[in-house]
Amino acid sequence: MKRTLGTCYYPEHWDETIWNPDAQRMAELGLSWVRIGEFAWSRIEPKEGQFDWDWLDRAIETLGSRGLKVILGTPTTTPPIWVTQKYPDMLALDSEGRPRGFGSRRHYCFSHDGYKEQCRDIVTRLAERYGENPHIQAWQTDNEYGCHDTTVSYSKSAEKAFQAWLKDKYGNHLDALNTAWGNVFWSMEYGSYEEIALPHLTVTNANPAHWLEFRRFSSDQVVKFNRLQVDIIKHYSKAPIVHNYMGRITDFDHFKVGADLDIASWDSYPLGFLMDRCCATDTEKRTYMRQGDPDFQAFHHDLYRAVGKGRWWIMEQQPGPVNWASINPDPLPGMVRLWTWEAYAHGAENVCYFRWRQAPFAQEQMHAGLLRPDSVEAPGFFEAERVAKELSDSDDVALDTADVAILFDYDSDAAWTALPHLQGSNYFELVFQHYRALRKLGLNIDILPPDAGSLFNYKLVIAPGLITMSEELKSTLVNSGAHVIFGPRSSARQEVMQLPVPLPPNIDGLDVTVARVDCMLPDQRIPVKGGGCAISYLEILETSSSPVVETEGGQVLAVSDGNTTYLGAFLDDEALDHLYLSCCKKLEIDFEPMPEGVRRRTSLNEEFWFNYSAEQRSTPHGPVEPADLIRLQRN
């Protein structure tokens, strides 16, 4: 698949006299794609049943006549005021019962039947009108599901839908539910589904089983909402359908949403994510303030490649300072180009910059574009221009299976949230820490769903924190032919948060039992033999298997038997680095320790070295300047 560039454009924001010059400049810059329409409902349908299609017809024709391929977004993320007045109870409610009101975006509850019918209407009209338009080469459903904590709603619509979801799962008799949830505890037993409220505003913690099932239900509501739109679009159009996910949004199952789509995409904002989402220390924020975390973008590239079943894009790439983070630095010169090429190195087919021109009004007026509000080129324009020229001698996307895979499970993230046991412990951060350790060895990593079919192509498979694991999954892993690293917390609970007997992890061929758990204060560190420390969380292991990680005091933290290892602790970066260095040597996985801030990515025909550092770094292929990259051809 040929690599392309694009941008996000809002013709409804600008006088029509500049549409044609804008389209001409986009084409001259080397852009191929333009996304429009995802926030334009009020201009398409200013009043219920009164439609103004003429401006959108002209905008699509103006862009398409310049050879630009249009991605048309469904506008369901921003219902106009008349929709909320028609359905005042369509607003999502937060955990305190407060409405998520009109005046920004994503102000709807996924469970509201009236709003879903209104969405069905607008999406059907869009698809009918533009389904065969030759300029519409892709569709985007909604925009950034889950952004602004909008997956979960505590509305009456959600409560009613949750009760129906439970009845469908557990059947006509509540005995199965009461037993599975352990509702005999604290006299929480129910006599009818109508008695089951949503798990919030309780005196102390809600039953973790109740909360986990509500989280699963909420995820399924996103899947159904997206599928409603996909089914309509596919009826009228053969163009591929995509959704733009966000960084570190884990409260719905992206794999299940992605199963209905043709392409996955995500919105990459490295500097905003570093400040607000990346679990970075203050030192790391200062070091990478203008570059972004060296691994956060790559992690999501690999994740969404799996969500898209191999096909993925960047729908929104940061082109300069953003407006929404707690601190909004200006990128180091060269970083926009580096971020773009890093996406290509991980298999992206298309990178779209957000946005074409900076808006001079409303909430995002401090968010940079490729152009300033006065239409003068911003710094990101020139970096995009350089990438466009470099693409002329670029090969097509050509990835190979990596030696190493990590399983990522949205349901395990839900289970960790339902019962964290240690304040601040986080499934995403655990998986990301393992990913970072592997990246620091210069390795390619495939991220896979927990129901991935064959794992026989991998030498090393890592399953940290998979708190609920089916016997089928454990068997698949043990018999994969790869060396598998489980834990901590792998297979620690049954499907609805019961402690299993035999005790965890209960993995065939691995003689280890988690007898109990020890948690520590954040500043407590237990030195590990070989370097580094155990931190925060330790499982007391009963085992006759061979220890591979021990504290200096002799406590066993990880054991191995045959092709399986169980790790029963959170390790700091140094200890985790030692573990994976040892694994790579043992399994004969080619690795290359990376200089500080440098990362490598290889494909069948290319090799990339990216310097996230603000200083020049040495590589085997020569020096690489700050915020720069080396791109090599491979035989």
N, C-alpha and C positions, 0 to 999 in steps of 0.2 A: 504494500500500500504506500503510495507516494505521500511524503510529508508536505503539509500545507500550513498556511497561516490565516488568521482571520481576526475579526474584531466584533465588539458588541456596539450596536448603534440604535439610537432612539429618534427616528425621524419626527415623532410627535413632539419632541423637545425643541425643534429648530424650525425656523422659517423655511418654507418649501423652496425658496430661491437658492438655498445652499445645498439641497439634496444632491443635485447633479454634480456640482464641484466636489462635494465630499466623495461621491461614488468614484469620480475620476481620480482623485488623490489616493483612494484606497487601492484601486487597480494599479496605479503607477507605483505605489509602495510595494506591490507584490502580494497583496492579500487576495485570498481566494474565497473566503467565507465571511458572511455578515449575519449575526444573530439579531433578530428584531422581535418586538411584539409581546414579550412576556410580562410587561407591566402596563399594557395599553388598553385594558378593558373599558375604562371610562371614555376613551376616545372612539372605541369601536361601538359600544352600546351605552351612550350617555344617559339614556333612560330605558327602562325595561321595554323591550320590543322595538325600540327605535335604533336602527343600525346605520352607521356611517362607514361604508366600506371604501368610498372613493379615495380617501387619502391613503389608505393602506394599499389599495390597488396601484396607485401611482408610485408609492414608495418602493414596492416590490419591483415594479417595472423599471424604475430608475436604476435601482441597484443591479437588477438582472441584465439590463441592457449594456452594462459595463463589464459583463462577464463574471459578476460576483454571484456566488451560490448562496441562497438565503436559507438560514435556519429560522423557522417560524416557531415562536414559543406560544404555548397556551397561556392565557393571562390569569389563570385561576389563583395565583399567589396574591393578587391585589384586587379583591372584589370591591367595586365602587360603593359609595355611600348608599345608593338606592337598594343594593342587595342586602346590606346590613339592616336597613330600615324595614325591608320586607321580611327578613328573618332575624329579629333582634336576639334570638337565642342561638344563632349560629356561631357566635363568638366563643372561642375556647376559654375555659376558666383555668387559672393557675391553681397550685396546690392549696392556696389560702381561699379559694373560691372567688377570686376577683377576675372580672372579664378582661381579656386581651383586646383592648378597644380599637376602634377605627382611628386612623391617623398615621399609620405607617404601612406595614405589610404583614402577610401571613396571619391575619386576624380571623382565622376560621378553625372550626373543629372538624376533624376528619370524619366524625361519626354523624354529622348533621345531615339527615336525609334531604331536607329542602335545599341546602346548599349544594349537595351532590347533584341534584336534579338541575339546578341553575348552571353548574359546571358542565353537565351533560349537554345542555342547550348551547352554550357558547362554543364548546369544543366541536360539537356537531356542525354548527354553522361555519366555523373556521375551516373544518376539514372538507365540508361540501364545496365551499367556495374555492379553496386553494389546493385541494388534494391532487389535482392533475396539472397544476400550474408548473411549467417546466423550470421556473426559477426557484421553486421551493425544493431544495435538495436534501433537507433534513427537518425534523420536528423536535422541539424540546417540550417535555411535559412540565408544567408548573415551574417552580424555581426554588432550588435549595431546600428540599424537604428537611424539616427538623431544625433549620436555622432559627436562632433566637429562642431556643427551648420550646418549640411549637409542636413536637410530636405528641406529647401527652396532654390530654385535656381532662378536666374534672367536671365537665358539664353534665346536665341531665341526659343529653343525647348520648354521651359516652357511657354513662352508667347503664342506660337501657341496652345499648349495643353490647356492653361487656356482659351483662346478664345473659343475653342471647348467645354470645360466644361461649360462655361457660356451659350453658345447657347443651349446646351442640357438641362440646367436647366430652362432658361427663354423663350425658343422658338424662333420662326423666327422674332418676332417683339421686338424691343428694348424698347418699351414703359414700359413694366413691369419692366425691369431692371432700367431704368432711374427713374421711380417712386419709386421703392424699395430703391434705393441708395440715393434718394434725389438729383439727379444730376442737378436739376434746380439751386441749390446753386452754386455760383461762375461759372455759365455757363459751367458746366462739362458734359452736355448732349452729348451722342454719337449717331451717325447715322448708324454705322455698328459695328459688333463685331471686325472687323479687326482694328478699331480705338482704341480699349481698350488695353493699354500697361500695364505692370506690375507696381504695386504701389511703386515705388522707384525713387530716384533722383528728387523728386518734390521740389519746392521751400520751402514750409512748409509742414505740415502733409498731407499725402494723405487722401482721404475720408475714414473714418473708415469702412464703408460698403464695399468699394473696397478692402481694406486691409484684412478684415475678410473673404471675399469670396476667396481671393487668398490663405489665410492660410488654408481654408477648402479644396480648390483644391489641395494644396501641400500635405495635409494629405491623400487625396484620391489617389494621385499618389504613395505614399508609400504602401497603401493597395493593389493597383493593381500590383505593382512590386513584392510584397511578394506573392500575389495570383498566379502570373505567375509561380513562382517556386514551390509552393505547388501543383498546378494542375499537373505539370510534375512529381514530386516525387510520388504523390499518384497513378499515372498511372502505376508505376513500382514497388512500394514498399508498404508494409502494416505496416512498422515501423512508430511510432509516429513522428510528425514533431514539432519542437520547434524553437522559436527565442529568442535570448538573448537581452532583453531590458536593458536600462541603468537607473541610478538614476537621478531623476529630469529632464527627457526629456519629455516635454509636447507639442511639436509642431507638433505632429501627434497623431491620435486617436488610442491608443493601444488596446482599446476594439474592434475596427473594424479590426485591423490586427489579433488580437487574435481569432476572430470568425472563421478564416480559419485554425487555428492551433490546435494541440491536447494538447499541454502543453505550458505554459508560463514559461520563465525563466528571471532572471535579473542578472546583474553583480554587486556584492556587494563589495564596496571599502570604508569601514567606515571612515578611516583616511583621504583619499583623498577627500571624500565628505564633511567631517567636515570642511576642510580648504577652499574648493572652491565652494560648492554647497548648503550648509546647512543653510544659512542665520544665522549662529551663531555669537554671539558677541565675542569680543576679550577675555573676561573673560571665556566664554564657551569654546572657543578654547584652552585656557590654561588648563582649568579644565579637558577637555576630549581629550586632544591632542593625547594620546596614546591608547584611548579606543573607540573613535567615539561617536557621539551623541546618547543618550539613546533611541531616538525614530525614527531616520531617517531610519534605516534599517527596523525596525518593520513596519513603514508606507508602505514601498515598498513591504515587504512580504505580507501584507494584500491587497495592491493594485493588485499585480500580481497574487495572489490567485484568485481574481475576474476576471482578464484578462484571466487567464487560465481555467476559469469555474470550479475551484476547484482543478485543477492539476497544480503544479508549482515546479520549481527547482531553485537552484542557479547554473548558468553555470560558473561563475567566482567568487570565494571567495578570498579576499585578504589574503595572507599567511604571509606577512611581509611588509616591507616598499615598497611603490610604487614609480614610477619615475615621474609621470605626474602632481602632484599637485604643488601649489605654495610653500608649505612646506611639507616634506615627513618624518614624524616621524616613529620610530620603535615601533611596538605595545607593550603594556604592556604584559609581560608573562601571558598567559592564555586567551588572547582575541581571538585568532584564534579559540580556542575551544568554547569560549562563543558565538562568532558570528555563529558558525556552529550549536550549539544546539538551539540558538534563532530561526534560520531558521526552524529547525525541529519543534519547539514549535508552529510555525505559520503554519505548515502544509506542509513544503517542503518534497518532496519525495527523492530528490537527491541534494547533495552539491558537486560541483566540485571546486577544488583549481586551481587558476591560478598563477603559472604554475608548471609543474613538475620540470624543471630545469631552473635556471636563465640563460638568454642568455648573452654571453660575447660580443655581438656586437649589432650595430644599435640602434634604438631609445629607446628600453626598457631594455638596459643592466643594469640599476640600479633598475629594478623591481624584487623583490625577488621571488623565487620559493620555492618549498618544498626541493629542493636540491640547493646547491651553484653551480656556474659554474664548479667547480672541482669535482662535484658529491658527495661532503660531505653533510650530512644531515644539513639543516638549522633548526632554532627553530620551524618553522611551521610544519616541518615533524613530530616532536615528539608530537605536539598537535593533528595533524591529526591521528597519531598512537593511541593516547589515546582515541579519539572519536571512532575510529574503534573498539577498544576493548569494549567501553561502549555500542556500538550499539548491541552487542551480547545479552544483557539483556534488550533491548529497545522494547517497544511495537510498533505496526504499527501506522501510522498516523491516528488519530481518533478525528476530530474536531467536534464541535457542533456550531449551530447558536448562535451568540453573542446576548446580550440584546440591543446593540447599533450599529447603522449603520451610516456611513457618505457617502453621494453621492459625487462622483468625476466626473467631466465633462471636457473633453479636449476641447470641443467647448467653454465652458465658459472661459477657460484659453486663448483661442484665442481672445475672445471678450474683456477681460481685457487688453490684449496687444494692441488691436486695439484702445481702448479708455480708458486709465488708469485713467484719470482725476486727479490723484494724483501721482506725480513723485515717482517712487519706489514702488507703490502699486502693489501687486502681488497675483494672485489667488492661486497659489500653497502654498505660505507662509501663507495665511489666513486659508486654509483647514488644513495645517500641524499644525498650532497653536491650532486649535480646537482638532485635534487628540492628540496632546501632553497633553492638559488639561485632556482629558479622560484617557489617559494612566497613568497619575500621580495619578489617583484614582484606579489603579489596574484593569482596565476594559479590557475585550476583545472587539475589534471593528471589524466589517465587513465593508470593503469599497466596494461600489456598483456603477455600471454605472447608469447614469440618467434614462435609460430605464429599470431598474430592474423591474421585474414583481411584484410578491407579496412582500409586506412589512409587512404582518400581524404578522410575528414572532418576531418583534422588539418592545421594549418598548419606545425607543428613536431613532428618525431619524433626522439627522442634514444635512441641505442643505445650507451651507454658500456660498455666492458669485455666485450662479447659475444665471448668468446675463440674459440669455435667457431661459425661461421656457414655455413649451407648456401648454395649458389648461388641456390636458390629464395628464401631469405630476403633475400639481398642484392638480388636483382632486385625483390622486392616492395617493399623500402624505396626503392630508387632510382626506381621507377616509381609511387610512391604519390601523387605530386602535392604532397607536403609537402616542406619543407626538412628534411634528415636530417643529424644530427650523429653521426658514428661516432667511436670511439676514446675513450681510449687502449686498446690491446690488442684492438680489434675485429678479428675474423677472423685472429687471430694463430696459430691452430693448426688442423690438420685434426681429424677426428672423434675420433681416439684419440691426440691430443697430438703429432703430427708437425708440424714446421715445413713450411709449404706452399711450393711453387715453382710459379708466381712468388711472390715474397715478399709478406708482408702489406702493406696490407689487400686488394689486388687487387680493387678496386671499379670497375665500369664507369663511365667518364666522369670519374674522379678520378685525376689523374696524381700519385700519391704512393706511395713505397715506404719501408717502415721498414727502414733499412739496418742499424741496431744499436740497442742500448738502453744508456742511461746512468743509473745509480742513485746517489743522494746520501745523505749523512748526514741524520738528522732535522732538525738545526738549520741546514742549508744552504738558502738561498733565492736564487733568481735573479730579479731584478726584471724585470717585464713592462711593455712599453710601454702606457701608459694607466692603470697601477696594478695592484698585486698582484704575486704572485710565482709562479713555477713551483717545485714542491717534489717531492722524493723520487725522481721517475721521469720521465725524458725519453727519447723516441724520436728518434733521429737520422733526419730525413726527407730523402729525395731527391725533389725535386719541381720541376715547372714551373708548378704551379697557384698561384693568387693567395694570398699570405699574409694571414691575418686576425688571427693572434696571433703576436707576436714578442717575444723578450727585448730588453732595452735594448741588448744587444750585437749584435743582428741575427739571432740564431738563430731559425729558423722553428719555431713550436710548433703552429700550426694553419693549414690551407689550405682554400680553397673552390673548387669548380668547379660552376657551375650551381646545382642544388638540393641539393648535397652539401657537407658540411664534414667534414674529418678532424682531430681533436684528438689530438696525440701527446704529451701531458704530463699529469701531475697538477697542477692549479692550486689555489691557495689560494682562500678564499671571496671575497676582493676581486676577483681576476682572473676568477673564474667569474661573479661578479655582472656585471662589465663585458661579458663575452661574451654573456650572455643579455639584458642590456639592449639591446645592439646588435642581437641577433637579433629581439627584439620590435619594435623600431623599423623594421627592414628589412622584416619580414613583416607589418607593420601589425596586430600583436596588441595588443589593449587591455591595458594594465597599470597598476598603481598601486603604487609603492614603499611598502612597509609601514614604519610606525614600529617601533622596536626592541621585539621581543616580541609584536607584533600580527600576526595573520594573517586573511585574508579567504577566504570560500568563498561562491560563488553557485550558485543553481539556477534553474530556469525561473521560479519564483515567489517565491524568498526570497533575501536577502543577509544574511550573517553576518559580524560582525567580532569576533574573539576576542582578549582581552588576556591573554597569558601573563606579562606583566610584573607585578612587585609594586608598580608605580607607575601612576598615572593616565596615559593616553595620549590624544592628540588624533587624531581621524579626520575625514573629510569630513562625517560625520553627527553630529559632536559628540564630547565626551569619553567615554571608556570607562574605568570604574574597574578597579582591579587585580582579577584573577581574575573578570572579568565579561565580558559579551558584549552586542553590539547585534544585534537580529534585526529585519529590515526586510522588508516585502512588496514584491514587484516586479510591475509590470504584465505 
